[in-house]
Amino acid sequence: MASAEVLVGAGDCVFLLHGISRSSYLMNGLADNFHEAGYTTLNIDYPSTTYDLETLTNMTLGAYVPEFCEGKLVNFVGHSMGGIITRNYLASNEVANLGRVVMIASPNQGSEVADFLNKYWVTRMFFGPALGEIGTGSASLVLGLPEPDYEVGVMAATRSNNPVLSRVLPGADDSRVSVESTKLDSMTDYLEVAATHSFVTFRPDVQEAALLFIEFGEFEISHR
């Protein structure tokens, strides 16, 4: 089951979701940065390799959003598949006090690496049923999601540390997701970061950019 580390602040709320085969540790720096800025943060840890995306959506945001942050704006920050879970939740749930959403290295157009790994039973067993749902094939859930009708900032990582996996990705990539796949037609702002997929959330500049978008709707504020 899912669990959440809650840091209580005086301001609005931020829900944070890690990606597939990761843990909430990946989002600790982001959570701390938001909390230091006064936000209440819920850093959700969930069994990402055990269930399909719909089940994961229900056990994470479906379980926590209605219970927390009444009367406050509700914001979301998702890394990789965490961003897709956020989109899936918001596609079928109306959040009356919705703030903004940040997606970091999320495969919004599906990942060819997921398609590649889904071909082999060993990697299917390791990554679980959600793997094919974040790909570009017939089992893809992400390709069926509607375009966001809320403010969403998209970050793409641009450095690869796996030349083998990069070979199946078109154009620039972070070794898991192509840069182009992160983009949305309706995105409010967009930022490319010279980082790898797995470590992009550890960067202080990424943490600060996420905070700026949640606060102002832009990754970079010219007058600051």
N, C-alpha and C positions, 0 to 999 in steps of 0.2 A: 504493500500500500504506500501511498504518498505521505510525506511529512513536510512540515514547513518550519524554518527558523524565522521567527518574527522579531524584528527590531522596531520598537515603538517610538515614533516621533510625533511632533505636534502638527505636522503638515499632512499632505495628501498621501495616498498609498501607491506603492509600486510592487507589482507581482513580478517575480523573476523566475524564468524557466530555462534549465540547461537543455542540451541536445541529447541525441541518441548515444548510448553507451558511456555517458558521462555522469557527473553527480553535481549536487548543488555547490560543491567546493569551487567549481568553475566560475560561479557567479558571486562568490563572497566579496571580491573587490568592488564589484558594482553595487552590491547591497550596502557595504560599508560607506561608499561614497554618497549614495542617496541618503542614507541615515544621517551622515554628518551634515547634510544639507537640510535636515529637518523632516525628511519623509519617514513614514512607517513602511517598512519593507517586509515582504514575505518571500523568502527564498525557498522555493519548493523543490524537494528531492523526490523523485519518482522512479519506478522500475521501467525504464525506457525500452529495455530489450525483452520485456515479458508480454506486453499486450499490444493490440492494434491501436491506431491513433484515436479512434472514437472512445475507446475505453480509457486511454491515457488522458484524453481531454476531460472526461467526466470525473476521473479520480483526482485531477489536479485543479484546474480552474473551476470546473463544475462543482467541486466540493468546497473550495475555499472562498471564491469571490462572493457568493451570497452571504457568507458568514462574517465577513470582515469589512471594515471601512465604510460603514453606513454614514452618510452625510458628507463624505469626502470624495474627491475625484479619485478614480481608479485608473492607474496607468500600468502598462505592461512592457517588460523587456525580455525578449526571447533570443537565445543563441541557437542557431541551426534549427533542429527540429522543434525546439521550444518556441520559435517564432511561428512555425506552422500550426502547432497546437493552439497558440493564441489566436491565429486567424480562424481556425476551425471553431473555437469556442465563440468568437464574436460573430461568426457567420450565422449562428443559430440561437444566440442569446443576446437579448437587448440589455445593455448596461446603461441605465439612465444617467449615471454620473461618470460616464466614460471620459477619460482624459486623452492621453496620447500613447502611441505604441512605438517601440523601437525594435527592429529586427536586425540581428547581427549575424551575417553569413548564413542566412536562411535560404533553402532551395525553393524559392517561390515559383519557379518554373520547372521544378523537379531536378534531381541530380542523376547524371549518367553514371556516377560512381555507385550510387545505390542500385541502378540497373545491373551494373557489372557484378557487384558483390552478391546480388540476389540470384545469380545464376548457379551459385555453388552452395551445396547443402551445409557445409561447415560454417560459412559466413551467414547463411540464413538462420542457422541455429544460434549463432552468437548474437546477431543483431535483432532477431525476433521478427514478429509479423509486421511491425511498422516500417521495416526496411523498404519493401516494395511500394509502400504507400507514399514514400517521399521521392520516388523515382519518376521516370517519364513514360512508363509503360501503361498497360491496360489496368493495372491494379492501383495506379496513382490516385491518391485522395487529393493531393495538393493541386493537381491540374483541374479539379472540379470545383475548387473554392471560388467564390465570387471575389471580385476586386474590392478591397477595403473602401468603405464609405466614411472612414474616420481618419484622423491625422496619423500618418505612419512615416517614420524615418527609417531608411534602409542603409545599413552599412555592409560593404563588401570587403573581404580580406583578399589580398592580391599576391601573396607569396605561397609557393608550394614547397613542401618538404618531402614529397613523395612523387618522384618522376614517373613511376609506374602508373599510379592512379591518375596523374595529370594527363597521361596519354589518351584517356577515354573522355576527357573533358574538352569542350571546344573553347578556344581562346584563352584569355587569362583566367587563372583559377587559384584557389587556396589549397589544392590537393583533394578537396572533398566536393566543392561546389564551384561552378564557373561564375565569374563576375557577372555575366549577363543574366544568369539564372536567379540572382538575388533581386533583380529589379522588378518593380511593379509599375504599371501604367499610372496608377493613382497615387504613387508615393509623394509625400509632401516635401521631403528633402532626401538627399543621397550623398554618401560619403564613402570614398575608397581609402582603405588603411593598408599600409605595407606590413602585413602580418600573416601568419599561417592560421588555418581554420581552428586548430585546437587551442591556440594560445592567444587569440585576438582579445578575449575578454579580460586578460590579465594586464593589458596595457593601460596606463593612467590616462593617456589621451583619449582612448576609446571610452573609458569610464566617464571622463569629463564631457565628451561629446554627447553621450547618452543622457547625462544630466541636463545639458543645455537644451536638447530637443524636448525632453519631458517638460522643462520649465517654459521654454519660449517657442517651440515648434521649429527650431533651426539647430543644426549641428554646430554652426559657427556664428557667433554674434559679433558683428563688425565693430561695435562701439565698446566692446569689453577688452 
